[in-house]
Each structure stands twice: as structure tokens, then as C-alpha cells.
Amino acid sequence: MTEAKLPRISVVVTCYNCRDYIADAIRSVARQTLRDFDCVIVDDASTDDSVAVVQQTLEELGDARFRHVRLEKNVGQTGATRRGLAETNAMFVCFLDSDDLWNPDFLERHLAAHLNEAYAVGFTACNARLINGQDELIAGGMYWFGKDRARADRDQAFVPLDATRVPTLDVAQGTARWPGQTPYRLYTRRVVHWVWVSTSSMMFRRSLINLVFPEDDEVFRLHMDFYVVVMAQMVAGSLLIDDALYSYRLHGRNGAADNPVLGGRLHLSSRNWGDTYSRMLDRMLDAMMKNEERFVTALGDRQYRRMVLRMRAARSNAFMSYVLTIRSWLI
């Protein structure tokens, strides 16, 4: 079979008090080279005039693929995303934060990656540029993308830099252009290391999201992305696209990324996420134990038991982590 019909894609954009950037985010979806998608923008009871901006933007676009849902009560990141999922039904789904921007080929490149002949991954993820509130470039990419972040620059005094990673500057137009990289890397390890950027960089299989999406909106008002991505990796693995196909915006009012870019290891957040990380892993394990039948039906008993052991290993001291990991290999 040399040709086949492409599956459709749903896009969920959630917005809360983001009047300055939501219009640009929506327009970045409208500019996609892949045209067969639907997009729902969920406003999470914003108190600024985000709703008016969204409505005006959609009127200007006049595009039937876009629709707007306004929540009367603020329900947080998980609740707003859940509503967006309920409004859509395509086989693949993407989540775009209201202050980020997609490149025009974002959907096309991600769907092509999903449809590779080698491995049916649960989700794809790409690298990102960093921009500020005026769309100016801050950094060409995230150094940790596709790497164990804790080890990304350890004991490496001099690291050769690939010349193709340096952009060509058009000084007349005031723009930068990078050559396409097009490398793809399977990430199949069932371990808890953050090697991605954000959910704006990803495309998920709907069936996987249905399995791993958190059940409690209030408990997961924030950090839904961490929960969903780590659970999804544990279940199905991911495929990494080294090209930066979207722009992550630092504008001074980000919920987590509140540090200026100083260079070096890009500590975008001033917070200590250790406690949050531990609590989220505990909630993942609780969800897996509570919904054992559903997970076993989807994964099979062997993979389910292996996933539980790996989760427990992530919450244990070094010795017990080693023991539990060995046990998971023996299943």
C-alpha cells in the first residue's frame, strides 16, 4: 500500500487571562500546512478581555474549523483541557498553550512522524525556540531536549557544536533561519526523566490520552502536563523530533518559567520542584493501583506490573530503586 487516507487531528487551546498572546497562538494554528484539523479554544473563566480577543480573532478568520468554549467557572489546567477533549474526537490530539506559537509545518511534521513504518509511538515531541513577549528570539533551542537533563552538561568542559545548529542571519530583514535537521529518535525507556519541552511541542494518540488523563480536576489544577507526559511515556514511549517546530514564550507572567535566560543550563524556573515531582509520582502510582483493571486491559498484565515497579523505583532510595528496576526486568 503506497498511499493511504490521513487521520484527522484535534487541537485544544486553553486560555486563562492571556489577552496579549492568544490571538497569535490561534493564528499559528490557522496557518498550518496540514489543513484537516479542528480546533477548540477553551477560555477558563478569564477575568481580562481574553474572550473578546478570541471572538474577534475567530470572526476575522471566518474558519469553520475553529470554535470557542467559555467556562463560567475557573477549573484550572486539567479541567479546561478535559472540556476541550470532550469537544473533539479526532484520532490524534495536540495541546497548545495560549502564549506559545506553532511553526506552519508543526502538525504536518508530527503526523508524518507518527505514521512512520518502524514504531507506533504514543506521542511525538519536538524541540523549541525561546521567544519573549515581543516575538524576539532569546535562544535557538532547549539544550536538554532528548537528554537526561541532570547529565546533559556534566563533566563536559569542551563540547563540539554542530555548525548546522547555528542559524544564518538575514540582517536586512532582521530574521534568523536554521537548516532543517529532520532527525527522529525513539525514546522507549520506561523511566522518569524529563527529556521533552512542554505539551505545546507534542502530538498524542487520543487512545493514550484517554487512558492516562488524570481523573481529578481540582487535584491537578496545575502540573497536568508533567502527569500526562510521564504516564504516557511509561505506557507507550515517544518519538523525538530534533527540529524546533514551535516557540515557547517567556513574557514575565509564565506560571512556572519565571527566571530570565542567563545562558548555561537554562534554569527557567526559580522554584524547587522536588516536592511537586514526588507528589505527582505518588498520584500516578495511586491512579494505576486504583484503575488496575483498566490498565491491565489496555497494557496486559506483564506490562502493567512492570510499569508499577518502575514507578515505585522512581520513588525509592538508590538501593531499592535498583532492586525494583531489576525485578521489573525479570517480569
C-alpha positions, 0 to 999 in steps of 0.5 A: 500500500503506497498511499493511504487516507490521513487521520484527522487531528484535534487541537485544544487551546486553553486560555486563562487571562492571556489577552496579549498572546492568544490571538497569535497562538490561534493564528499559528494554528490557522496557518498550518500546512496540514489543513484537516484539523479542528480546533477548540479554544477553551477560555477558563473563566478569564477575568481580562478581555481574553474572550473578546480577543478570541471572538474577534480573532475567530470572526476575522478568520471566518474558519469553520474549523475553529470554535470557542468554549467559555467556562463560567467557572475557573477549573484550572489546567486539567479541567479546561483541557478535559472540556476541550477533549470532550469537544473533539474526537479526532484520532490524534490530539495536540495541546497548545498553550495560549502564549506559545506559537506553532511553526506552519509545518508543526502538525504536518511534521508530527503526523508524518512522524507518527505514521512512520513504518518502524514504531507506533509511538504514543506521542511525538515531541519536538524541540523549541525556540525561546521567544519573549513577549515581543516575538524576539528570539532569546535562544535557538533551542532547549539544550536538554531536549532528548537528554537526561537533563541532570547529565546533559552538561556534566563533566563536559568542559569542551563540547563540539557544536554542530555548525548546522545548529547555528542559524544564518542571519538575514540582517536586512530583514532582521530574521534568523533561519536554521537548516532543517535537521529532520532527525527522529529518535525513539525514546522507549525507556520506561523511566522518569526523566524529563527529556521533552519541552512542554505539551505545546511541542507534542502530538498524542494518540487520543487512545493514550490520552484517554487512558492516562488523563488524570481523573481529578480536576481540582487535584491537578489544577496545575502540573497536568502536563508533567502527569500526562507526559510521564504516564504516557511515556511509561505506557507507550514511549515517544518519538523525538523530533530534533527540529524546533517546530514551535516557540515557547514564550517567556513574557514575565507572567509564565506560571512556572518559567519565571527566571530570565535566560542567563545562558548555561543550563537554562534554569527557567524556573526559580522554584524547587520542584522536588516536592511537586515531582514526588507528589505527582509520582505518588498520584500516578502510582495511586491512579494505576493501583486504583484503575488496575483493571483498566490498565491491565486491559489496555497494557496486559498484565506483564506490562502493567506490573512492570510499569508499577515497579518502575514507578515505585523505583522512581520513588525509592532510595538508590538501593531499592530503586535498583532492586525494583528496576531489576525485578521489573526486568525479570517480569 
